[in-house]
């Protein structure tokens, strides 16, 4: 059982697939008749989006009515929200890194994109680049990032894309900051300061799609390739930030396939999580201790310190640093496209499911 189209989250989006169609049809028929049926496990692939707790109850309450045993397949690890779902429904849980497969599908053929330039050959005009599309209350860390960039007079040094009106809910950044304050994510003081700073920024902030009222959702492509290639560092604002979980999406792989260094704006310990899959990060060149800071506001401040440092360097110094990083960037690129890496990610899923459905 999975959700379609990609990114959907509600019962009306459920699709099912089975190797044995007759078995599946029998299960659904017996369910409609209210029969007590214990067949093979029902695998629920909720792996495209993060699990948010109460938001998911409508979907999971619907699925829970079907006979099990139920196995929730998720793409987040060490997750407090997954633990709460498990306690509520009593389901088995299997983890795998779904977005490895999504990114491989979406970014295939990148080696043939002639707009991508090898690190040693790049001529930099900007010190960083960052994309920020959804900016609702749960994702106001993107607004806080932009507010900090303005406050530190760094907008001029980067390519910054930012929706001051969130396309998800149609609310302005002021409303979304207030909602985040009301949800206890930020203080009134921070809400006021961020609202002021963003209001002073030269809105709208666009890298591309300047003729459109909102930045479209193009997760499946490398956006603004010429702009990325003239920027030193990719500031990845991930899907999750506030939560205690290990969860990364295709966003973290965009700088990797572009052979760019990156700063991760995500939950604590997610750089460590990425390294556990063999990737190298950039502690040799700047302070990555922000990854271990649990307090989300203090972590964002530490990320800002890294950006302050990078922007204090000249473009020539950053070009030299890029050359020094070339082996690390090439290593990450090659690892991502290595078939053994894909096979290991598949084995992680296969072994996890097998341990539950066939523990022998």
C-alpha positions in Angstrom: 0.0 0.0 0.0 1.4 3.4 -1.0 0.2 6.9 -1.8 -0.2 8.5 -5.3 0.6 11.0 -6.7 4.0 11.4 -5.1 3.8 13.4 -1.9 0.1 12.7 -1.3 -0.9 12.0 2.3 -4.6 11.2 2.6 -6.9 8.1 2.3 -8.2 9.0 -1.1 -4.7 8.8 -2.4 -4.1 5.1 -1.4 -3.0 2.7 -4.1 -2.3 -1.0 -3.6 -0.1 -3.5 -5.4 0.4 -7.2 -4.8 2.4 -10.0 -6.5 -0.8 -12.1 -6.0 -3.7 -10.1 -7.3 -6.2 -12.8 -6.4 -5.0 -12.8 -2.8 -5.3 -9.0 -2.6 -8.8 -9.1 -4.1 -9.8 -11.8 -1.6 -8.5 -9.7 1.3 -10.4 -6.6 0.2 -13.6 -8.7 -0.3 -13.3 -10.3 3.1 -12.7 -6.9 4.7 -15.9 -5.5 3.2 -17.8 -8.5 4.6 -16.3 -7.9 8.0 -14.6 -11.3 8.1 -11.8 -11.8 10.6 -8.9 -12.6 8.2 -5.2 -13.0 9.1 -3.4 -13.2 5.8 0.1 -12.0 5.0 1.3 -8.6 6.3 -0.1 -5.4 5.0 2.9 -3.3 4.0 2.2 0.4 4.3 4.8 2.5 2.4 4.5 5.9 4.0 7.9 6.9 2.8 7.6 9.9 0.5 6.9 12.4 3.3 7.9 12.7 6.9 5.5 11.4 9.6 4.1 14.4 11.5 2.0 12.7 14.2 -1.6 13.9 14.5 -1.7 15.0 10.9 -1.3 11.3 9.9 -4.1 10.0 12.1 -6.9 10.3 9.5 -4.9 8.2 7.1 -3.6 5.7 9.6 -7.0 5.3 11.3 -8.4 4.4 7.9 -5.6 1.8 7.3 -5.9 0.4 10.8 -9.5 -0.8 10.0 -8.0 -3.3 7.5 -6.9 -6.6 8.9 -3.2 -6.9 9.6 -0.6 -7.6 10.7 0.4 -4.1 9.6 4.0 -3.1 8.8 4.7 0.7 8.5 7.6 1.3 6.1 9.1 4.7 6.8 12.0 6.8 5.7 12.9 8.3 9.0 15.1 6.9 11.8 15.3 7.4 15.5 12.0 9.3 15.2 9.9 10.4 18.1 6.8 10.8 15.9 7.2 7.3 14.5 7.4 6.0 18.1 4.1 7.7 18.9 2.5 6.2 15.8 3.8 2.7 16.8 2.4 3.1 20.3 -1.0 4.3 19.0 -1.5 1.5 16.5 0.9 -1.3 17.6 2.3 -1.7 14.1 5.6 -3.1 13.2 8.0 -0.5 11.7 10.6 -0.9 9.0 13.0 1.8 8.0 14.8 2.5 4.7 16.3 5.5 3.0 13.6 6.1 0.4 15.0 9.2 -1.1 18.1 7.5 -2.3 15.9 5.8 -4.8 13.8 8.9 -5.6 17.0 10.9 -6.2 18.5 8.3 -8.4 15.4 8.2 -10.5 15.2 12.0 -10.8 18.9 12.8 -11.2 19.8 10.1 -13.7 21.7 11.4 -16.7 23.2 14.3 -14.8 26.6 13.3 -16.2 25.3 14.5 -19.6 24.3 18.0 -18.5 27.0 20.2 -20.0 26.0 23.1 -17.8 27.7 21.4 -14.9 31.3 22.5 -14.4 34.0 20.6 -12.7 35.0 22.3 -9.3 38.5 23.3 -10.4 37.1 25.1 -13.5 34.4 27.1 -11.8 34.4 30.9 -11.9 32.5 32.0 -8.8 30.3 35.1 -8.6 28.3 34.2 -5.4 29.4 32.6 -2.1 26.3 30.5 -1.5 22.9 29.5 -3.0 19.7 28.4 -1.2 16.2 27.4 -2.3 13.2 28.0 0.0 9.8 27.2 -1.4 7.4 26.1 1.4 7.5 28.6 4.3 4.5 27.6 6.4 4.5 27.6 10.2 6.3 24.3 10.4 8.9 25.5 7.9 9.6 29.0 9.2 13.2 28.0 9.8 13.5 29.0 6.1 12.1 32.4 6.9 14.4 32.7 10.0 17.4 31.8 7.7 16.5 34.6 5.3 15.9 37.0 8.2 19.4 36.1 9.5 21.0 36.6 6.1 19.4 40.1 5.9 20.4 40.9 9.5 24.0 40.0 8.8 24.1 41.8 5.4 24.7 38.6 3.5 21.9 38.5 0.9 24.1 40.3 -1.5 26.6 37.5 -1.4 24.2 34.7 -2.4 21.6 33.5 -4.8 18.5 33.3 -2.6 15.1 31.9 -3.6 12.3 32.4 -1.0 8.5 32.4 -1.0 7.4 35.2 1.3 3.8 33.9 0.6 3.8 30.2 1.2 2.2 28.3 -1.7 1.0 25.6 0.6 -1.4 27.7 2.7 -1.4 31.1 1.0 -0.3 32.9 4.1 2.3 35.7 4.3 5.6 35.2 6.2 4.2 37.4 9.0 1.2 35.1 9.5 3.4 32.0 9.3 5.8 33.4 11.9 2.9 34.2 14.2 1.6 30.7 13.8 5.0 29.3 14.6 5.1 31.5 17.7 1.6 30.2 18.7 2.8 26.6 18.2 5.7 27.3 20.6 8.4 26.9 17.9 9.7 30.4 18.4 9.4 33.2 20.9 7.5 36.5 20.5 10.8 38.3 20.4 12.2 36.2 17.6 8.8 36.4 15.7 9.0 40.2 15.8 12.6 40.5 14.9 12.3 38.0 12.0 9.2 39.8 10.7 11.0 43.1 10.7 14.1 41.8 8.9 12.3 39.9 6.2 10.1 42.9 5.6 13.2 45.0 5.0 14.6 42.5 2.5 14.3 43.2 -1.3 11.3 40.9 -1.8 10.5 38.9 -3.8 13.7 36.9 -3.7 14.0 34.8 -6.9 16.8 32.9 -8.6 14.7 31.7 -11.5 11.0 31.7 -12.4 11.0 35.4 -11.9 8.0 35.7 -14.2 5.9 33.5 -11.9 4.1 34.6 -8.7 5.4 31.6 -6.8 8.4 29.2 -7.0 7.2 26.0 -8.5 7.8 22.6 -6.8 10.6 21.1 -9.0 12.1 18.6 -6.5 12.7 16.2 -9.3 15.1 18.4 -11.3 18.3 20.4 -10.6 17.0 24.0 -10.6 18.9 27.0 -11.7 22.0 25.0 -12.8 24.0 28.0 -14.1 23.4 29.8 -10.8 24.5 26.8 -8.7 27.7 26.5 -10.7 28.7 30.1 -10.1 28.0 29.7 -6.3 30.5 28.2 -3.9 28.3 26.5 -1.3 24.8 25.0 -1.4 22.7 25.8 1.7 20.2 22.9 1.9 17.0 23.7 3.8 15.6 20.3 4.4 12.0 19.2 4.7 12.4 18.6 8.5 14.1 20.9 11.0 12.4 21.1 14.4 11.9 17.4 15.0 14.1 14.8 16.7 14.6 12.4 13.8 17.0 11.4 11.1 15.3 12.3 7.9 16.8 13.5 4.6 15.3 13.9 1.2 16.4 14.4 -2.4 17.4 17.9 -1.4 20.7 16.8 0.2 21.7 14.9 -3.0 21.3 18.0 -5.3 24.7 19.5 -4.2 26.3 16.0 -4.2 25.4 15.4 -7.9 26.4 19.0 -8.6 29.8 18.4 -7.0 29.2 21.2 -4.5 30.0 21.6 -0.8 26.9 22.0 1.4 25.6 23.3 4.7 22.7 21.4 6.1 19.7 23.2 7.7 18.0 20.1 9.1 17.4 18.2 12.4 20.3 17.7 14.7 22.7 14.8 13.9 21.6 14.6 10.2 25.1 15.3 8.9 26.2 12.4 11.1 23.4 10.4 9.6 24.5 11.2 6.1 28.1 10.2 6.9 26.8 6.8 8.1 26.0 6.0 4.5 29.6 6.8 3.5 29.4 10.4 2.4 32.0 13.0 3.4 31.1 16.4 4.8 33.2 19.5 5.2 34.5 19.7 8.8 38.0 20.1 7.4 37.1 23.5 6.0 34.6 24.9 8.6 32.9 24.2 11.9 30.3 21.5 11.5 29.5 21.3 15.3 26.1 22.9 14.5 25.0 19.3 13.6 25.2 18.3 17.3 23.2 21.2 18.7 19.7 20.0 19.7 18.2 23.4 20.3 16.9 24.4 16.9 17.4 28.2 17.3 20.9 27.8 18.6 21.6 25.4 15.8 20.4 28.0 13.3 22.6 30.6 14.9 25.6 28.2 14.6 24.8 27.7 10.9 24.7 31.5 10.5 28.2 31.6 12.0 29.4 29.2 9.3 27.8 31.4 6.6 29.4 34.5 8.1 32.8 32.8 7.9 32.3 31.7 4.2 31.1 35.1 3.2 34.1 36.7 4.9 36.3 35.0 2.3 37.0 36.4 -1.1 35.8 34.7 -4.2 39.4 33.9 -5.1 39.9 32.3 -1.7 36.7 30.3 -2.2 37.8 29.1 -5.6 41.0 27.9 -4.0 39.0 26.1 -1.3 36.9 24.5 -4.0 40.0 23.1 -5.6 41.1 21.8 -2.3 37.7 20.0 -1.9 37.8 18.5 -5.3 38.6 14.9 -4.1 35.8 15.0 -1.5 33.3 16.3 -4.0 34.3 13.7 -6.5 34.1 11.0 -3.9 30.6 11.9 -2.9 29.5 12.1 -6.5 30.9 8.7 -7.3 29.5 7.1 -4.2 26.0 8.3 -5.0 26.1 6.8 -8.5 27.8 3.6 -7.4 25.6 0.5 -8.0 26.9 -1.0 -4.8 25.5 2.0 -2.9 22.1 1.4 -4.4 22.2 -2.3 -3.7 23.1 -1.7 -0.1 20.1 0.7 0.2 17.9 -2.0 -1.3 19.3 -4.7 1.1 18.5 -2.4 4.0 14.8 -2.4 3.0 14.7 -6.1 2.0 16.4 -7.3 5.2 14.2 -5.0 7.4 11.0 -6.4 5.9 12.2 -10.0 5.9 13.1 -9.8 9.6 9.4 -9.2 10.3 7.5 -11.2 7.7 9.9 -14.2 7.7 12.0 -14.0 10.8 13.3 -17.6 10.3 
